[in-house]
Structures are given as C-alpha cells and as structure tokens.
C-alpha cells in the first residue's frame, strides 16, 4: 500500500512523516502520473485557492476527481477539506466536488484566532487534540455525509469539523501537527478495505 500526499503546497511533509510513523509507504503526488501509483490520497492544509490553481495547472483536477469518485480513499485537512468539497461560502475557487458539503473558509477567523481544542470523535474512545489554523468549518452537509466531530461557536451553534462520506475523510483541523495518529489510521483502514 502506498498513500499519496498532494505535494503542490502546504504541509505535505508533516503528513508524510505521520504516515511513515504508522509504517506506511507514502509518495508525493504532483502529476497525474504520480497519482496513478498510489492507493489513497491525502490533501494537506495550506492555501485552498493556491492548491486549486496549482492542481489545475498540473492537470490534476480531473484525474483526482475521477479516482476519488471511483472509490480511492481520500483525506483532506483544512484547505484539503475545502478542495474536496462541492461548494464554498464566498468566492468560487477550483474544487473537486467529491464531498457533498458546503465549506466556509476562515470560518473561525484570522491567523490570530487560531486555537486548539479537544474534540469528541465518533468511533474513538478518547478525545482528539485538534489544531485549528485559519480553519474552515462545514456550513452544510449532504445526506450521505456523516458528521464525526463538531465545534460549538460563541453563539451556541454547532459546526461540523470532521466528516466522512464513503471513503472520504475531511477535517477542519490539522491532525498531522499532533502526535495523534488515529485519523491517519482511519485512512489506512479505508485503504485496506478498498
């Protein structure tokens, strides 16, 4: 098994280090040819508009969309969640549209509003320590999307921050910036099932 990490921009090295800790081979994906050699894909945090533009420039949008639609497991974190989603609140940007969700960019605020929190995640016994950096949240999910964790805002509204749709996982936060490997382990298990 080889898990690809989209390596156009963002914190792809941290995801590769996490996968290596779990004993899984990983590879950087920058071209459609690279994509053809991996069994799953991680789309890292970074800047979602930049990731979308570079993916368009490198001819990766359609191959990624096709592979994920055909059942290749995928895990998008922060900007990666935005890139996977079908829609955003605000200006249009390149998106794969494979996750039936509308995402709000920078929903928690600017860089100065970044924070950490312990989240209860469906299916895990202990909370996940989550690092939110200029993070999005999910504004709306489709019927096939399972919400695995949410955060409550200052006005008491709950916002999904970790979801699953089939073999797609997406989080608003950065699990690769912690020592907790459980979310990457979920991706590995989805890949083994596939």
ABEGO torsion letter per residue (X at the ends): XBBBBBAABEBAAAAAAAAAAAGBBBBBBABAAAAAABABBBBBBEBAAAAAAAAAAAGAAAAAAAAAAAGBBBBBBEAAAAAABABBBEBBBBBAGABBBBBBBGAAEBAAABBBBBBBBBGBABBBBBBBBGBBBBABBBAABBBABBBBBAAGBBBBABBBBEABBBBABBAAABABAAAAAAAAAAAAAX
